[in-house]
């Protein structure tokens, strides 16, 4: 007989006690599913407020995740917050899964996370446009590196602050985050100069058409390298590395957390110099060195058998990433220039990175399940090599500041 329906998660979190929850990685085999259920049975007497079961990368463990969620809710009477992904599933399949969860007594799912991405994308493209418009070509790399450093500091400080406020409950960190975003929006509104719309319409810069930018070898190269950068450093590293650490090391959660922190440290250190180096030596050399480093250290990461080796290659991978990002943004700025507007050019550059960030974890997760992590991380190195080839045939936009871009002859 199934257990009575448990108290809702919001009600448990409002209660006057320390909140405890457990999250399980998805089982890859049925044997691991049985082990998960045994672990849940052992943890049940601790009275957790809720449990959650994540999906594998790209939704690769969908069916086993559903079975585990259903078993936890039906047989143990525990609150379960089910992760639900739409990757690789039709609308009908997602609807069937949601109905199965409801029939099993699951009343909470992890969803609506993508809504924040809309505002994030608008901010990112606008911020890049501002850097292109305001930064002189001679220090554009340094300006891009300063922006990247501020973004990185927020990425590091945010989770630390959120964790330190966890004693307040799960709602307060999100509320404080929302207040922080609203405060940042106020500062931007306050500090940005007021726009005279009549004058602005007269002074409006002519736009650079996407077709025109595509004719530039540097733009095609930076799109390719940003796709590779998003795939490796923003996608696979964040999504697949924790799964790799959990399957290889005894304390996988701690190992992956340290690896991410060390990557951020290596990235932050190099960002203090890479922007200036890019302004002095050009965009192309820095991007090429960063891509070569990303390829090498990503392959080595998949071969890690000790935590110390994983941390070492993570630090160098972070340093390599710190060489790529400012130079790429500055390269796009060089291509557009200060006398043109580049909305579509900038947004396409951003979408290339986002596409790599989405596609990378999906395909690498499938490959890791089928053939193991070493081969999966080696494929990431091959993706970086594609970016290297693109830049080998692309011009350095900083070396030709003030000159017309090199165009590829168009067929008649």
N, C-alpha and C positions, 0 to 999 in steps of 0.2 A: 504494500500500500504506500502511495506517495505521501510525502510530508505535507503539512499545511503550508499555505503560501506564506513566505517570510515577510517581515516588515520591509517597507521600501527603503532603498538606499538613502534618499534625501532625509527620511525620518531618522535613520540610524546616525547619519552624520551630524544632525542637529542635537543629538543626545549629549548629555554632559558626561562624556568619557573619552578616553584616548581612542581615536579611530585606527583600526588595523585592517589592512587588506592584503591579499596575495594575488600576484599575477603569474600565470603559467605560460611558458612558451608552448606553441602548439606541438602535439605529438606527431612524429613523422611515421610511426608504425603502430600497429595495434598493440604490440608489446609495450611500447612507451605509453599508450593510452591507459593500459591497465596500471602501469606504475603511477601515472598521474592521478588516477582515481584512488589508489592506495595512499598517496601523499595527501590528497584532499581529505580522506577519511581520518588521517592522523592529525591534520590541522583543524578539523571541524570543532573539536573541544575547546579550541582557543577563542571561539566566537568571533571570527572575522566579520567585519561589516559587509564586505562583499569580496568576491573572487572575480577575476577576469581571465579570459583565454585569448591570446592574440592569434592573428593569422600568420602563416608563413609568408615570406617575401613574395609579393605578387599573388597572394591568395592560393598558394600552392598546396596548403593543407586544409582546404575548405571543409571537406567531408569529415575528416577526423576531428577538426575543431568543433563542428556542429555536434558530433557524437559526444565529445567531452563536455560541452556546455550543457547538453540535454541531460546527461548523466548526473552532473553536479547539481543541477536544479531539481531534477525529478527524484533521485534516490537519496540525496543528502539534505534536501530542504535548505540549501544555501543560497544567498543572494548572489546572482551571477550577472555581471555586466559584460555582455557578449560583444566582441568586436565583429563588425560586419563590413565587408569590403565589396565593392561592385566590380573590381578588376576581374576581367575574364568571365563575367556572368551577365546574362540577359536580365531585362527588367522582370520577367516572369520568375526567373530563378531567385533573384533577390527577394521578391515578394513571397515565394514559397519558403525561403529560409526564415524570413521574419514571422510568417504564420506558424512555422514549426517551433520557433522560440516562444511565441505567445502560448501555444498549446502546451508547451513544457513548463510554463510558469515563469518564463524569463520576461521581466518587465523593463529591463534596461539594456540599451545598446550604446556602443561608442560610435557616434555619428556626428554629422554637421561640422566636422573639423575643417572641411574645405572652405567654409564661408570666410574664414580669416584670410585665406589665400588671395581673395579678390582685392581686399584692401592692401595686402602686402605687395601684390603685383603693381597696383597703381602707384604706391609709394616708391617702389624700386625704380620703375621707369622714369618717374618724375625726378627722383634724386639724381639719376644718371644724366638726365637732360639738363639739370641745373649745373652739374659739374662740367659738362661739355660747354655750356653757355658761359660760365663764369671763370673757369680756370684758364690761364694763359698756357699755350702749348709747351713752354719751357719748363713748367712745373706741374703739368697735368698728371704725370705719374705720381708725384708726391701728394697731390690733392686726392687722387683715387686711393692711394694707400692710407691716407688719414681717414677717409670715409670708411674703408674696409676695417681699419683698426677699431673705430668707434662701434661698428656693427659687431665685430668679434667680441669686444668687451661686454656688450649687451648680451650676447649669446652665452657668455661665461657667467656674468654676474646674475642674470635672470634666474637660472636654475638654483644657484647658491642661495639667493635671497628667498626664492620660493620654498626651498627645503627648510631654511631657518624659520619660516613662518608656518610650517606645517602643523605646529601645535595649535594653531588657531582653527584648524579644520581645513577641508578641501576647498571651500568656497572662497575664503579670504584671499589666498594667493591669486586666484583668477580676478577677483574684484580689484585688487591692488594693481595687477597687470593692466586692467582696463583703464584705471585712473592714470597710470603712467603713460599709456598710449594717448589718452585725451590731453594730458599735460604736454606731451611732445607736440601734438597737433596745435595746441595753443601757442607754444613757443614759436613754431613755424609761422603761424598766422601773424603773430606779434612782430617777429623780426623781419619777415619778408617785406620788401617795399610795396607800398600800395600801387595798384595798377590803374593807370588812366586808360580806360578802354578805347577812347577815341584816339588817343595818341598811339596806343599799342597797335591799333589796326593800321595806322600809317607806317609804323616802324616794324611791322611784322616781317620776320625773316623768311626768305623763300625756302620751301622745304626741299630736302634731298629725297628724291624718289628712291624707292627700294630697288627698282631696276637699275638705277644709276649706281647705287652702292654695290649691287651684286656684280657689276662689271669691274669692280676693283678687286684685284687678287688678295689684297690685305683683308677686305671684308669677308670674302669667302673663307679665308684662313681662320679669321677670328671666330666666325660662326662654328667652324669645325672644332677648333680647340675649346670653345666654350661648351659645346656638346660633350666633348670628352671630359672636361673639367667637372661639369654637372654630373655626368655618369659616375666618375670615380670618387671625387672628393666630397660632393654634396649628396649623392645618392647612395652608392654601395657602401661607402665608409660608414654612414650613419645608420643605414637600415640592415645591412648584411653582416657588418663586423660584430655586433652583439651576438648574433646567432652563431657565428664562427667561434667566438670566444666561449660561448656556452657549451658548444659541442666538443671543444678541445681541452679546456682548462677546468680544473676542479671548481674554482670559484669564478665562473665565467662572467657574472654580472660585475664583480669588482674589476676583473681584468679589462673588460670592455670599457667601463667607466674611466679607468686610468688611461687606457689607450686614447680615448676621445679627448681627455684632458691634456695629455702630452702632445697630441696633434695640435690642439688649440695653442699650446705654449710655443711650439715650434713655428706655427703660423704667425703668432703675434710678434715674436722676435724678429723674424725676417721682414715683416711688414714695415718695421721701423727704418729699413734700408732699401727695400726693393723699389719703392716709388722713385727715390732719388737716383738709383742705379738705372732705372728705366729712362728717366729724363736725360741721363748722361750717355748711356751706351745704346739706347734705342729699345723699342718694344720687342722686336723679334728675338734677340738673344735671350732675354729674360724668360719669354714664353717658352722657347725651345728648351732651355735648361730645366725649367719647371716641369714641362711635359716628360722629358727624359727621366727626371727624378721620380715623378709620379708613377711612371711605368715600372721602373726598377723596384721601387719600394712597395708598390702594390703587389707585384709578383712575390717578393720576399715575405710580405705580410701573410700570404696564403700558405707559406711554408713554415710559419712560426710554430715551434713546439715548446717554447718557454715564454713566460710572461715578460721577462726582461728583454728578450729578442723582439717581442711584439711591441713593447714600449719604444725600443730603439728605432725600429723602422717607422713607427707612427710619428715620432718626432721629426725624422727626416722627410716623411711624406707631408707633414704639416708645413715644413720649411719650403718644400717644393711648391705646394699650393700657394704659399705667400709670394712666390715669384710670379705666378701666373695671373692672379686676379687683378692687381692694380694695372699691370701692363696691358691686359686685355681691355679693360675699361678705357684706359688712356688711348689705346689704339683706335677704338671706336670713336672717341672724341676727336682724334686726329683726322679720321676719315670724314666725319661730318663737318668739322671746323667750327669756328666761332661765328661765322657769317651765314650759317644755314641752320634750319631747324630739322631735327631728325627723329620725329616721333616714331614712324614706322621702322626706321632703321634701328633705333634703340630697342623697340619692343621686340623686333625679330631676333636681335642679339640675345635679349633676355629669354625669349621662348626657346631658343636653341639650348641654352643651359637647363631650363626647366624640363625640356623634353628628355635630355640625357639623365636628369635627376629622377624622372619617373620611369623611363624605360630600363635604365641600368639595374635597379634593384629587382624588377620583375624578371628580366631574363637571367640575371646572375643567380637569383634565388632558385629558378627552375634548374639551371645548370648545376648549382651546388647540390641540390637534391638528387640529381641524376648521376653526376660524375664526381662529386666531391669539391671541397673548397679550393684546393690548390689549382685545379684547372679553371675554376670560375674566376679566381683572382688573376690568373694568367691572361684570360680573355680581357680583363680590365686593362692590363698592360698593352694588349694589342689595340684597344680603343685609343689609348694615349698615343700610340705609334701612328694612327691615322691622322691625329692632329699634328704630329711632327712632320709628316709628309706634306700636309696642306701648307704649313708655314715654310717648308723648304722651297716651295714654289711661289710663295707670297712675298710681296714687297714689305719693307719696314715703313709704315706710314710716318713715323717720327723722323726718319732720315730724310724724307722729302717734304718737310714742312714748308709751305709756301709754294710748292710746285704742284702741278696738276697730277692727279693719280694716274698710275700706269693702268691702261685699259687693255682688256683682252679683245682682239678683233672680233667683231660680230659678223656672223654669216649673213650673206645677202638673202 
